Amino acid sequence: MASPGRRRASDRERYRERKEGGWCVRNGCDNEAIPGEVFCDYHKELDEERRAKNIAEGKCRCGNPVVEGRSRCQVCLVYHATYSRERYQANKETEKNASKARYNERKAAGLCVRCGKLAVPGKTQCEYHADRQAEREARRRESNASL
């Protein structure tokens, strides 16, 4: 029997090969994956049903008990925090450039730079976001005045 580390490596390799080939990554499934996804229709629906059942039962999406006051278990909380941090670091420059481009496009089109709705004439934000910004600035001025 192969060692656990070696088995995991071969599992990762099989996953990668099936994903790149456009096949469902579930072991033993011979269906093509949904374009842009890793599962076929059947396994995607099965996975969604399992997750919905777990959540309805008050469990984490993976089926483990949730951490009190949270919607995920400790393992998933740690994994997703780490994954989010790594993904953020990997995509920081790309996201920064995309955000600047989106801001400039919306501003040029007369749209709110935050949500894309029609901006107040002569402003860069819609009425809702302009009001929220004014409230934030008033609170900031108030707290700075007390210093």
C-alpha positions as CSV (number, residue, x, y, z in Angstrom):
1,M,0.0,0.0,0.0
2,A,1.3,3.5,-0.9
3,S,2.2,5.9,1.9
4,P,-0.4,8.6,2.7
5,G,1.8,11.3,1.3
6,R,2.3,9.4,-1.9
7,R,-1.4,8.6,-2.2
8,R,-2.3,12.3,-1.8
9,A,0.2,13.3,-4.5
10,S,-1.3,10.8,-6.9
11,D,-4.8,12.0,-6.0
12,R,-3.7,15.6,-6.7
13,E,-2.2,14.6,-10.0
14,R,-5.4,12.7,-11.0
15,Y,-7.5,15.7,-10.0
16,R,-5.3,18.0,-12.1
17,E,-5.4,15.7,-15.1
18,R,-9.1,15.3,-15.0
19,K,-9.7,19.1,-14.5
20,E,-7.4,20.0,-17.4
21,G,-9.1,17.3,-19.6
22,G,-12.5,18.8,-18.9
23,W,-13.8,15.7,-17.0
24,C,-15.6,15.6,-13.7
25,V,-13.0,15.3,-10.9
26,R,-15.1,12.9,-8.9
27,N,-13.2,9.6,-8.8
28,G,-14.9,7.0,-11.1
29,C,-17.1,9.5,-12.9
30,D,-16.9,9.4,-16.7
31,N,-19.0,12.6,-17.4
32,E,-17.7,15.8,-18.8
33,A,-17.4,18.7,-16.4
34,I,-19.6,21.8,-16.8
35,P,-17.6,24.4,-18.7
36,G,-15.6,26.5,-16.2
37,E,-16.4,24.0,-13.3
38,V,-14.8,20.9,-12.0
39,F,-17.9,18.8,-11.6
40,C,-20.5,17.3,-14.0
41,D,-24.1,18.4,-13.5
42,Y,-24.9,15.3,-11.4
43,H,-22.1,15.7,-8.9
44,K,-22.5,19.5,-8.7
45,E,-26.2,19.0,-7.8
46,L,-25.3,16.3,-5.3
47,D,-22.6,18.5,-3.7
48,E,-25.1,21.5,-3.5
49,E,-27.8,19.3,-1.9
50,R,-25.3,17.9,0.7
51,R,-24.1,21.4,1.6
52,A,-27.7,22.7,1.9
53,K,-28.7,19.7,4.1
54,N,-25.7,20.3,6.4
55,I,-26.4,24.0,6.7
56,A,-30.1,23.3,7.4
57,E,-29.0,21.0,10.2
58,G,-26.9,23.7,11.7
59,K,-23.6,22.2,10.6
60,C,-20.7,23.6,8.6
61,R,-21.0,23.2,4.9
62,C,-18.5,20.3,5.2
63,G,-20.7,18.5,7.8
64,N,-18.6,19.2,10.9
65,P,-20.1,21.0,13.9
66,V,-19.8,24.8,13.6
67,V,-17.9,27.1,16.0
68,E,-20.3,28.9,18.3
69,G,-21.5,32.1,16.7
70,R,-20.0,31.3,13.3
71,S,-21.4,29.4,10.3
72,R,-18.3,27.2,9.7
73,C,-16.2,24.7,11.6
74,Q,-12.7,25.5,12.9
75,V,-11.0,23.6,10.1
76,C,-12.9,25.5,7.4
77,L,-12.4,28.8,9.2
78,V,-8.7,28.4,9.2
79,Y,-8.6,27.0,5.7
80,H,-10.7,29.9,4.2
81,A,-8.8,32.6,6.1
82,T,-5.5,31.2,4.8
83,Y,-6.8,30.7,1.3
84,S,-8.3,34.2,1.2
85,R,-5.0,35.7,2.4
86,E,-3.0,33.8,-0.1
87,R,-5.4,34.6,-3.0
88,Y,-5.4,38.3,-2.0
89,Q,-1.6,38.4,-2.0
90,A,-1.4,36.6,-5.4
91,N,-3.9,38.9,-7.0
92,K,-3.2,42.2,-5.3
93,E,-1.7,44.0,-8.3
94,T,-4.2,42.7,-10.8
95,E,-7.2,43.6,-8.5
96,K,-5.7,47.1,-7.9
97,N,-5.4,47.8,-11.6
98,A,-8.9,46.4,-12.3
99,S,-10.3,48.5,-9.5
100,K,-8.6,51.7,-10.9
101,A,-9.9,50.9,-14.4
102,R,-13.4,50.3,-13.1
103,Y,-13.3,53.6,-11.2
104,N,-12.2,55.6,-14.2
105,E,-14.7,53.9,-16.5
106,R,-17.6,54.6,-14.2
107,K,-16.5,58.2,-13.5
108,A,-16.3,58.9,-17.3
109,A,-19.7,57.4,-17.8
110,G,-21.3,59.5,-15.1
111,L,-22.0,56.4,-12.9
112,C,-21.4,55.9,-9.2
113,V,-17.8,54.8,-8.7
114,R,-18.9,52.4,-5.9
115,C,-22.0,50.6,-7.3
116,G,-22.4,51.6,-10.9
117,K,-25.8,53.3,-10.5
118,L,-26.4,56.8,-12.0
119,A,-24.3,59.3,-10.1
120,V,-25.6,62.7,-8.7
121,P,-24.8,65.3,-11.4
122,G,-21.3,66.8,-10.9
123,K,-20.5,64.0,-8.3
124,T,-18.8,60.6,-8.6
125,Q,-21.3,58.8,-6.4
126,C,-25.0,58.0,-6.3
127,E,-27.2,59.7,-3.7
128,Y,-27.0,56.8,-1.4
129,H,-23.2,56.5,-1.4
130,A,-22.7,60.3,-1.3
131,D,-24.9,60.5,1.8
132,R,-22.9,57.6,3.4
133,Q,-19.6,59.3,2.6
134,A,-20.9,62.6,4.1
135,E,-21.8,60.8,7.3
136,R,-18.4,59.1,7.5
137,E,-16.6,62.4,7.0
138,A,-18.8,64.2,9.6
139,R,-18.0,61.4,12.1
140,R,-14.3,61.7,11.3
141,R,-14.3,65.5,11.7
142,E,-16.1,65.2,15.0
143,S,-13.6,62.7,16.3
144,N,-10.7,64.8,15.1
145,A,-12.2,67.9,16.7
146,S,-12.2,66.2,20.1
147,L,-8.4,65.5,19.9
